[in-house]
Amino acid sequence: MEKFSPQELKFSEKAILHFTSSLKSNAKSDGVRIGVRKAGCSGFEYFFEFVETKLDNSNDLIFNEGECKIYVDRESLNYLKGSLVDYSEDGLNQGIKFHNPNAKAVCGCGESFTI
């Protein structure tokens, strides 16, 4: 069993495979940015975007996961510490899921949360 660390951000193998596959189909991208922003029906939402060019931003942490670089800004990491980023397929529903111990409540659509 993998040890839980409240200061780290973890990625499942399925999530890394999904990100790597997405990056291969978007050849201009250097990596994937994930983060948190104020929005959604519960106050905060997760976001994903491709990083088109390598950024020299000291505000970013870069997680090198195999062939995939994942960029996370330090403010978002404060909301994501201890989380597991996973990819799940459930019938017709598929996508990235956050298992975030910092979220007090998640909205019905599952895309926004409250701290």
N, CA, C and O atoms as a GROMACS GRO file, in nm:
protein
  460
    1MET      N    1   0.084  -0.117   0.000
    1MET     CA    2   0.000   0.000   0.000
    1MET      C    3   0.089   0.124   0.000
    1MET      O    4   0.188   0.132   0.074
    2GLU      N    5   0.053   0.222  -0.084
    2GLU     CA    6   0.132   0.344  -0.095
    2GLU      C    7   0.105   0.435   0.024
    2GLU      O    8  -0.009   0.451   0.067
    3LYS      N    9   0.212   0.493   0.076
    3LYS     CA   10   0.201   0.580   0.193
    3LYS      C   11   0.143   0.715   0.153
    3LYS      O   12   0.184   0.773   0.053
    4PHE      N   13   0.047   0.766   0.230
    4PHE     CA   14  -0.014   0.896   0.207
    4PHE      C   15   0.078   1.006   0.257
    4PHE      O   16   0.131   0.997   0.368
    5SER      N   17   0.096   1.108   0.176
    5SER     CA   18   0.178   1.222   0.216
    5SER      C   19   0.096   1.350   0.197
    5SER      O   20   0.062   1.384   0.084
    6PRO      N   21   0.064   1.421   0.304
    6PRO     CA   22  -0.020   1.540   0.294
    6PRO      C   23   0.050   1.657   0.227
    6PRO      O   24  -0.014   1.758   0.199
    7GLN      N   25   0.179   1.648   0.200
    7GLN     CA   26   0.252   1.759   0.138
    7GLN      C   27   0.279   1.736  -0.010
    7GLN      O   28   0.337   1.822  -0.076
    8GLU      N   29   0.239   1.622  -0.063
    8GLU     CA   30   0.272   1.588  -0.201
    8GLU      C   31   0.148   1.580  -0.289
    8GLU      O   32   0.036   1.568  -0.240
    9LEU      N   33   0.171   1.588  -0.417
    9LEU     CA   34   0.068   1.566  -0.518
    9LEU      C   35   0.107   1.439  -0.592
    9LEU      O   36   0.219   1.427  -0.641
   10LYS      N   37   0.016   1.345  -0.599
   10LYS     CA   38   0.043   1.216  -0.661
   10LYS      C   39  -0.039   1.200  -0.788
   10LYS      O   40  -0.147   1.258  -0.801
   11PHE      N   41   0.013   1.122  -0.882
   11PHE     CA   42  -0.055   1.095  -1.008
   11PHE      C   43  -0.064   0.945  -1.028
   11PHE      O   44   0.036   0.874  -1.012
   12SER      N   45  -0.184   0.896  -1.061
   12SER     CA   46  -0.198   0.753  -1.088
   12SER      C   47  -0.136   0.720  -1.223
   12SER      O   48  -0.116   0.808  -1.307
   13GLU      N   49  -0.105   0.594  -1.242
   13GLU     CA   50  -0.050   0.550  -1.370
   13GLU      C   51  -0.148   0.578  -1.484
   13GLU      O   52  -0.107   0.617  -1.593
   14LYS      N   53  -0.278   0.559  -1.459
   14LYS     CA   54  -0.379   0.587  -1.562
   14LYS      C   55  -0.382   0.735  -1.599
   14LYS      O   56  -0.398   0.769  -1.716
   15ALA      N   57  -0.366   0.824  -1.501
   15ALA     CA   58  -0.364   0.968  -1.530
   15ALA      C   59  -0.242   1.003  -1.614
   15ALA      O   60  -0.253   1.080  -1.709
   16ILE      N   61  -0.126   0.947  -1.581
   16ILE     CA   62  -0.004   0.976  -1.658
   16ILE      C   63  -0.019   0.924  -1.801
   16ILE      O   64   0.022   0.992  -1.895
   17LEU      N   65  -0.075   0.805  -1.818
   17LEU     CA   66  -0.097   0.752  -1.953
   17LEU      C   67  -0.191   0.842  -2.032
   17LEU      O   68  -0.169   0.866  -2.151
   18HIS      N   69  -0.295   0.893  -1.968
   18HIS     CA   70  -0.390   0.983  -2.034
   18HIS      C   71  -0.321   1.113  -2.075
   18HIS      O   72  -0.336   1.158  -2.189
   19PHE      N   73  -0.245   1.175  -1.984
   19PHE     CA   74  -0.174   1.298  -2.016
   19PHE      C   75  -0.072   1.276  -2.128
   19PHE      O   76  -0.062   1.357  -2.219
   20THR      N   77   0.004   1.166  -2.120
   20THR     CA   78   0.105   1.136  -2.221
   20THR      C   79   0.041   1.118  -2.358
   20THR      O   80   0.093   1.169  -2.458
   21SER      N   81  -0.069   1.046  -2.363
   21SER     CA   82  -0.141   1.026  -2.488
   21SER      C   83  -0.193   1.158  -2.544
   21SER      O   84  -0.184   1.183  -2.664
   22SER      N   85  -0.246   1.244  -2.458
   22SER     CA   86  -0.296   1.374  -2.500
   22SER      C   87  -0.183   1.461  -2.555
   22SER      O   88  -0.201   1.531  -2.654
   23LEU      N   89  -0.067   1.455  -2.492
   23LEU     CA   90   0.047   1.533  -2.538
   23LEU      C   91   0.097   1.485  -2.673
   23LEU      O   92   0.139   1.567  -2.755
   24LYS      N   93   0.094   1.355  -2.698
   24LYS     CA   94   0.140   1.302  -2.826
   24LYS      C   95   0.050   1.349  -2.940
   24LYS      O   96   0.097   1.366  -3.053
   25SER      N   97  -0.078   1.370  -2.912
   25SER     CA   98  -0.169   1.417  -3.017
   25SER      C   99  -0.166   1.569  -3.032
   25SER      O  100  -0.231   1.624  -3.121
   26ASN      N  101  -0.091   1.638  -2.946
   26ASN     CA  102  -0.074   1.782  -2.954
   26ASN      C  103   0.076   1.810  -2.951
   26ASN      O  104   0.132   1.847  -2.848
   27ALA      N  105   0.140   1.793  -3.066
   27ALA     CA  106   0.287   1.794  -3.076
   27ALA      C  107   0.350   1.926  -3.033
   27ALA      O  108   0.469   1.927  -3.000
   28LYS      N  109   0.277   2.036  -3.032
   28LYS     CA  110   0.334   2.165  -2.995
   28LYS      C  111   0.353   2.180  -2.844
   28LYS      O  112   0.422   2.271  -2.799
   29SER      N  113   0.294   2.092  -2.769
   29SER     CA  114   0.292   2.107  -2.623
   29SER      C  115   0.416   2.051  -2.557
   29SER      O  116   0.470   1.948  -2.595
   30ASP      N  117   0.461   2.125  -2.454
   30ASP     CA  118   0.574   2.083  -2.372
   30ASP      C  119   0.526   2.004  -2.251
   30ASP      O  120   0.603   1.927  -2.193
   31GLY      N  121   0.401   2.023  -2.212
   31GLY     CA  122   0.348   1.957  -2.094
   31GLY      C  123   0.203   1.995  -2.071
   31GLY      O  124   0.138   2.055  -2.157
   32VAL      N  125   0.155   1.958  -1.955
   32VAL     CA  126   0.017   1.986  -1.915
   32VAL      C  127   0.021   2.071  -1.788
   32VAL      O  128   0.098   2.042  -1.697
   33ARG      N  129  -0.062   2.173  -1.783
   33ARG     CA  130  -0.076   2.254  -1.662
   33ARG      C  131  -0.207   2.213  -1.595
   33ARG      O  132  -0.312   2.208  -1.659
   34ILE      N  133  -0.199   2.185  -1.465
   34ILE     CA  134  -0.321   2.163  -1.387
   34ILE      C  135  -0.320   2.265  -1.275
   34ILE      O  136  -0.215   2.310  -1.229
   35GLY      N  137  -0.439   2.302  -1.232
   35GLY     CA  138  -0.447   2.400  -1.126
   35GLY      C  139  -0.587   2.418  -1.073
   35GLY      O  140  -0.679   2.344  -1.107
   36VAL      N  141  -0.599   2.516  -0.988
   36VAL     CA  142  -0.724   2.550  -0.921
   36VAL      C  143  -0.748   2.698  -0.942
   36VAL      O  144  -0.655   2.779  -0.933
   37ARG      N  145  -0.873   2.735  -0.970
   37ARG     CA  146  -0.909   2.877  -0.980
   37ARG      C  147  -1.045   2.899  -0.918
   37ARG      O  148  -1.126   2.807  -0.908
   38LYS      N  149  -1.070   3.023  -0.877
   38LYS     CA  150  -1.200   3.057  -0.820
   38LYS      C  151  -1.303   3.058  -0.931
   38LYS      O  152  -1.293   3.136  -1.026
   39ALA      N  153  -1.401   2.971  -0.920
   39ALA     CA  154  -1.508   2.959  -1.019
   39ALA      C  155  -1.597   2.843  -0.979
   39ALA      O  156  -1.575   2.780  -0.875
   40GLY      N  157  -1.695   2.814  -1.058
   40GLY     CA  158  -1.781   2.698  -1.035
   40GLY      C  159  -1.886   2.726  -0.930
   40GLY      O  160  -1.883   2.829  -0.863
   41CYS      N  161  -1.977   2.632  -0.916
   41CYS     CA  162  -2.090   2.651  -0.825
   41CYS      C  163  -2.052   2.632  -0.678
   41CYS      O  164  -2.130   2.668  -0.590
   42SER      N  165  -1.934   2.577  -0.651
   42SER     CA  166  -1.892   2.556  -0.512
   42SER      C  167  -1.778   2.646  -0.468
   42SER      O  168  -1.734   2.638  -0.353
   43GLY      N  169  -1.729   2.732  -0.556
   43GLY     CA  170  -1.625   2.826  -0.516
   43GLY      C  171  -1.492   2.809  -0.588
   43GLY      O  172  -1.429   2.909  -0.623
   44PHE      N  173  -1.448   2.686  -0.612
   44PHE     CA  174  -1.323   2.658  -0.682
   44PHE      C  175  -1.346   2.549  -0.785
   44PHE      O  176  -1.434   2.464  -0.769
   45GLU      N  177  -1.265   2.552  -0.891
   45GLU     CA  178  -1.271   2.444  -0.989
   45GLU      C  179  -1.130   2.408  -1.034
   45GLU      O  180  -1.038   2.490  -1.028
   46TYR      N  181  -1.116   2.286  -1.078
   46TYR     CA  182  -0.990   2.239  -1.132
   46TYR      C  183  -0.984   2.278  -1.280
   46TYR      O  184  -1.088   2.289  -1.346
   47PHE      N  185  -0.862   2.299  -1.331
   47PHE     CA  186  -0.848   2.324  -1.475
   47PHE      C  187  -0.726   2.252  -1.528
   47PHE      O  188  -0.632   2.219  -1.455
   48PHE      N  189  -0.729   2.230  -1.659
   48PHE     CA  190  -0.621   2.164  -1.732
   48PHE      C  191  -0.598   2.244  -1.860
   48PHE      O  192  -0.693   2.294  -1.921
   49GLU      N  193  -0.474   2.256  -1.899
   49GLU     CA  194  -0.444   2.318  -2.027
   49GLU      C  195  -0.307   2.270  -2.073
   49GLU      O  196  -0.223   2.230  -1.992
   50PHE      N  197  -0.287   2.274  -2.203
   50PHE     CA  198  -0.156   2.238  -2.257
   50PHE      C  199  -0.062   2.356  -2.238
   50PHE      O  200  -0.103   2.471  -2.246
   51VAL      N  201   0.065   2.326  -2.213
   51VAL     CA  202   0.170   2.427  -2.206
   51VAL      C  203   0.238   2.422  -2.341
   51VAL      O  204   0.307   2.326  -2.374
   52GLU      N  205   0.220   2.528  -2.419
   52GLU     CA  206   0.271   2.531  -2.557
   52GLU      C  207   0.423   2.545  -2.564
   52GLU      O  208   0.488   2.481  -2.646
   53THR      N  209   0.480   2.628  -2.479
   53THR     CA  210   0.624   2.647  -2.478
   53THR      C  211   0.674   2.636  -2.336
   53THR      O  212   0.602   2.665  -2.240
   54LYS      N  213   0.797   2.595  -2.324
   54LYS     CA  214   0.856   2.582  -2.190
   54LYS      C  215   0.862   2.720  -2.125
   54LYS      O  216   0.916   2.814  -2.183
   55LEU      N  217   0.808   2.731  -2.009
   55LEU     CA  218   0.806   2.856  -1.936
   55LEU      C  219   0.913   2.856  -1.828
   55LEU      O  220   0.935   2.755  -1.762
   56ASP      N  221   0.978   2.968  -1.812
   56ASP     CA  222   1.073   2.982  -1.702
   56ASP      C  223   1.004   3.064  -1.594
   56ASP      O  224   1.034   3.181  -1.573
   57ASN      N  225   0.911   3.000  -1.526
   57ASN     CA  226   0.830   3.068  -1.427
   57ASN      C  227   0.863   3.008  -1.291
   57ASN      O  228   0.833   2.891  -1.264
   58SER      N  229   0.925   3.086  -1.206
   58SER     CA  230   0.964   3.035  -1.075
   58SER      C  231   0.844   3.006  -0.986
   58SER      O  232   0.859   2.945  -0.880
   59ASN      N  233   0.726   3.048  -1.029
   59ASN     CA  234   0.604   3.020  -0.954
   59ASN      C  235   0.554   2.877  -0.981
   59ASN      O  236   0.467   2.827  -0.909
   60ASP      N  237   0.607   2.813  -1.084
   60ASP     CA  238   0.564   2.679  -1.121
   60ASP      C  239   0.653   2.571  -1.062
   60ASP      O  240   0.775   2.587  -1.051
   61LEU      N  241   0.591   2.463  -1.023
   61LEU     CA  242   0.662   2.339  -0.992
   61LEU      C  243   0.638   2.247  -1.109
   61LEU      O  244   0.527   2.243  -1.163
   62ILE      N  245   0.739   2.173  -1.149
   62ILE     CA  246   0.724   2.081  -1.261
   62ILE      C  247   0.741   1.939  -1.209
   62ILE      O  248   0.843   1.905  -1.149
   63PHE      N  249   0.639   1.858  -1.232
   63PHE     CA  250   0.644   1.717  -1.196
   63PHE      C  251   0.679   1.641  -1.323
   63PHE      O  252   0.602   1.641  -1.419
   64ASN      N  253   0.795   1.575  -1.323
   64ASN     CA  254   0.836   1.494  -1.437
   64ASN      C  255   0.789   1.352  -1.411
   64ASN      O  256   0.842   1.281  -1.325
   65GLU      N  257   0.690   1.312  -1.487
   65GLU     CA  258   0.630   1.179  -1.472
   65GLU      C  259   0.648   1.103  -1.602
   65GLU      O  260   0.564   1.110  -1.691
   66GLY      N  261   0.759   1.030  -1.613
   66GLY     CA  262   0.787   0.957  -1.736
   66GLY      C  263   0.810   1.055  -1.851
   66GLY      O  264   0.897   1.142  -1.843
   67GLU      N  265   0.732   1.040  -1.957
   67GLU     CA  266   0.743   1.128  -2.074
   67GLU      C  267   0.660   1.254  -2.059
   67GLU      O  268   0.649   1.333  -2.153
   68CYS      N  269   0.602   1.274  -1.945
   68CYS     CA  270   0.506   1.383  -1.926
   68CYS      C  271   0.556   1.483  -1.822
   68CYS      O  272   0.601   1.445  -1.713
   69LYS      N  273   0.547   1.612  -1.856
   69LYS     CA  274   0.575   1.719  -1.761
   69LYS      C  275   0.442   1.777  -1.718
   69LYS      O  276   0.357   1.810  -1.801
   70ILE      N  277   0.423   1.790  -1.587
   70ILE     CA  278   0.301   1.848  -1.534
   70ILE      C  279   0.338   1.973  -1.456
   70ILE      O  280   0.412   1.966  -1.358
   71TYR      N  281   0.285   2.086  -1.501
   71TYR     CA  282   0.312   2.216  -1.439
   71TYR      C  283   0.200   2.247  -1.340
   71TYR      O  284   0.082   2.233  -1.371
   72VAL      N  285   0.239   2.290  -1.220
   72VAL     CA  286   0.143   2.330  -1.117
   72VAL      C  287   0.197   2.456  -1.052
   72VAL      O  288   0.311   2.458  -1.005
   73ASP      N  289   0.116   2.563  -1.049
   73ASP     CA  290   0.162   2.684  -0.982
   73ASP      C  291   0.152   2.663  -0.831
   73ASP      O  292   0.073   2.582  -0.783
   74ARG      N  293   0.235   2.737  -0.757
   74ARG     CA  294   0.246   2.717  -0.612
   74ARG      C  295   0.115   2.744  -0.538
   74ARG      O  296   0.085   2.675  -0.441
   75GLU      N  297   0.038   2.842  -0.582
   75GLU     CA  298  -0.090   2.870  -0.516
   75GLU      C  299  -0.187   2.753  -0.532
   75GLU      O  300  -0.254   2.714  -0.436
   76SER      N  301  -0.194   2.698  -0.654
   76SER     CA  302  -0.281   2.582  -0.675
   76SER      C  303  -0.236   2.463  -0.592
   76SER      O  304  -0.318   2.388  -0.540
   77LEU      N  305  -0.103   2.446  -0.581
   77LEU     CA  306  -0.052   2.333  -0.504
   77LEU      C  307  -0.098   2.338  -0.360
   77LEU      O  308  -0.117   2.234  -0.297
   78ASN      N  309  -0.117   2.459  -0.305
   78ASN     CA  310  -0.168   2.470  -0.168
   78ASN      C  311  -0.306   2.404  -0.154
   78ASN      O  312  -0.338   2.348  -0.049
   79TYR      N  313  -0.388   2.409  -0.260
   79TYR     CA  314  -0.520   2.346  -0.258
   79TYR      C  315  -0.514   2.198  -0.295
   79TYR      O  316  -0.607   2.123  -0.265
   80LEU      N  317  -0.406   2.158  -0.360
   80LEU     CA  318  -0.396   2.021  -0.412
   80LEU      C  319  -0.308   1.929  -0.329
   80LEU      O  320  -0.306   1.808  -0.353
   81LYS      N  321  -0.235   1.983  -0.231
   81LYS     CA  322  -0.145   1.899  -0.150
   81LYS      C  323  -0.220   1.780  -0.092
   81LYS      O  324  -0.330   1.794  -0.037
   82GLY      N  325  -0.159   1.665  -0.104
   82GLY     CA  326  -0.220   1.543  -0.051
   82GLY      C  327  -0.315   1.475  -0.148
   82GLY      O  328  -0.367   1.368  -0.118
   83SER      N  329  -0.338   1.537  -0.265
   83SER     CA  330  -0.434   1.483  -0.361
   83SER      C  331  -0.373   1.373  -0.448
   83SER      O  332  -0.252   1.366  -0.467
   84LEU      N  333  -0.462   1.290  -0.499
   84LEU     CA  334  -0.427   1.194  -0.602
   84LEU      C  335  -0.501   1.235  -0.728
   84LEU      O  336  -0.624   1.247  -0.726
   85VAL      N  337  -0.428   1.257  -0.836
   85VAL     CA  338  -0.488   1.286  -0.966
   85VAL      C  339  -0.500   1.152  -1.037
   85VAL      O  340  -0.401   1.083  -1.058
   86ASP      N  341  -0.623   1.117  -1.074
   86ASP     CA  342  -0.651   0.986  -1.131
   86ASP      C  343  -0.728   1.002  -1.262
   86ASP      O  344  -0.782   1.110  -1.290
   87TYR      N  345  -0.733   0.898  -1.341
   87TYR     CA  346  -0.815   0.893  -1.462
   87TYR      C  347  -0.909   0.776  -1.447
   87TYR      O  348  -0.866   0.664  -1.416
   88SER      N  349  -1.038   0.800  -1.468
   88SER     CA  350  -1.133   0.690  -1.453
   88SER      C  351  -1.227   0.683  -1.571
   88SER      O  352  -1.256   0.784  -1.636
   89GLU      N  353  -1.272   0.564  -1.598
   89GLU     CA  354  -1.372   0.537  -1.702
   89GLU      C  355  -1.486   0.462  -1.635
   89GLU      O  356  -1.468   0.354  -1.580
   90ASP      N  357  -1.603   0.523  -1.641
   90ASP     CA  358  -1.722   0.463  -1.579
   90ASP      C  359  -1.836   0.474  -1.680
   90ASP      O  360  -1.905   0.576  -1.686
   91GLY      N  361  -1.855   0.369  -1.759
   91GLY     CA  362  -1.954   0.374  -1.865
   91GLY      C  363  -1.914   0.479  -1.968
   91GLY      O  364  -1.804   0.474  -2.022
   92LEU      N  365  -2.005   0.573  -1.995
   92LEU     CA  366  -1.975   0.679  -2.090
   92LEU      C  367  -1.897   0.794  -2.028
   92LEU      O  368  -1.846   0.880  -2.099
   93ASN      N  369  -1.889   0.795  -1.896
   93ASN     CA  370  -1.816   0.901  -1.826
   93ASN      C  371  -1.669   0.862  -1.814
   93ASN      O  372  -1.635   0.755  -1.764
   94GLN      N  373  -1.584   0.951  -1.860
   94GLN     CA  374  -1.441   0.927  -1.846
   94GLN      C  375  -1.371   1.060  -1.828
   94GLN      O  376  -1.416   1.163  -1.880
   95GLY      N  377  -1.262   1.058  -1.756
   95GLY     CA  378  -1.187   1.181  -1.738
   95GLY      C  379  -1.102   1.180  -1.613
   95GLY      O  380  -1.099   1.083  -1.537
   96ILE      N  381  -1.033   1.292  -1.595
   96ILE     CA  382  -0.946   1.311  -1.480
   96ILE      C  383  -1.031   1.336  -1.356
   96ILE      O  384  -1.127   1.413  -1.359
   97LYS      N  385  -0.995   1.270  -1.249
   97LYS     CA  386  -1.063   1.286  -1.120
   97LYS      C  387  -0.959   1.326  -1.015
   97LYS      O  388  -0.847   1.274  -1.014
   98PHE      N  389  -0.998   1.416  -0.929
   98PHE     CA  390  -0.913   1.456  -0.817
   98PHE      C  391  -0.968   1.394  -0.690
   98PHE      O  392  -1.086   1.411  -0.658
   99HIS      N  393  -0.884   1.323  -0.619
   99HIS     CA  394  -0.918   1.273  -0.486
   99HIS      C  395  -0.845   1.367  -0.391
   99HIS      O  396  -0.729   1.346  -0.355
  100ASN      N  397  -0.917   1.474  -0.351
  100ASN     CA  398  -0.857   1.585  -0.280
  100ASN      C  399  -0.903   1.587  -0.135
  100ASN      O  400  -1.020   1.615  -0.108
  101PRO      N  401  -0.814   1.558  -0.040
  101PRO     CA  402  -0.852   1.558   0.101
  101PRO      C  403  -0.880   1.698   0.156
  101PRO      O  404  -0.934   1.711   0.265
  102ASN      N  405  -0.844   1.802   0.080
  102ASN     CA  406  -0.867   1.939   0.124
  102ASN      C  407  -1.009   1.988   0.093
  102ASN      O  408  -1.055   2.086   0.150
  103ALA      N  409  -1.078   1.920   0.003
  103ALA     CA  410  -1.213   1.961  -0.038
  103ALA      C  411  -1.313   1.923   0.071
  103ALA      O  412  -1.324   1.806   0.109
  104LYS      N  413  -1.384   2.021   0.120
  104LYS     CA  414  -1.487   1.997   0.223
  104LYS      C  415  -1.616   1.945   0.161
  104LYS      O  416  -1.685   1.862   0.220
  105ALA      N  417  -1.648   1.995   0.040
  105ALA     CA  418  -1.769   1.952  -0.030
  105ALA      C  419  -1.743   1.963  -0.179
  105ALA      O  420  -1.667   2.050  -0.224
  106VAL      N  421  -1.807   1.876  -0.256
  106VAL     CA  422  -1.796   1.876  -0.401
  106VAL      C  423  -1.936   1.894  -0.457
  106VAL      O  424  -2.031   1.836  -0.406
  107CYS      N  425  -1.948   1.975  -0.564
  107CYS     CA  426  -2.081   1.998  -0.621
  107CYS      C  427  -2.130   1.872  -0.692
  107CYS      O  428  -2.054   1.778  -0.712
  108GLY      N  429  -2.256   1.872  -0.729
  108GLY     CA  430  -2.317   1.756  -0.794
  108GLY      C  431  -2.251   1.718  -0.925
  108GLY      O  432  -2.246   1.599  -0.959
  109CYS      N  433  -2.201   1.815  -1.000
  109CYS     CA  434  -2.136   1.784  -1.128
  109CYS      C  435  -1.996   1.730  -1.109
  109CYS      O  436  -1.938   1.674  -1.202
  110GLY      N  437  -1.939   1.747  -0.989
  110GLY     CA  438  -1.806   1.695  -0.959
  110GLY      C  439  -1.692   1.780  -1.011
  110GLY      O  440  -1.576   1.740  -0.999
  111GLU      N  441  -1.722   1.896  -1.068
  111GLU     CA  442  -1.618   1.979  -1.125
  111GLU      C  443  -1.575   2.094  -1.036
  111GLU      O  444  -1.473   2.158  -1.063
  112SER      N  445  -1.649   2.122  -0.931
  112SER     CA  446  -1.608   2.230  -0.842
  112SER      C  447  -1.617   2.182  -0.697
  112SER      O  448  -1.681   2.081  -0.667
  113PHE      N  449  -1.550   2.257  -0.610
  113PHE     CA  450  -1.541   2.212  -0.471
  113PHE      C  451  -1.528   2.332  -0.378
  113PHE      O  452  -1.503   2.445  -0.422
  114THR      N  453  -1.546   2.307  -0.250
  114THR     CA  454  -1.532   2.406  -0.144
  114THR      C  455  -1.419   2.366  -0.051
  114THR      O  456  -1.402   2.248  -0.020
  115ILE      N  457  -1.342   2.463  -0.008
  115ILE     CA  458  -1.234   2.436   0.088
  115ILE      C  459  -1.286   2.464   0.227
  115ILE      O  460  -1.212   2.448   0.325
   0.00000   0.00000   0.00000
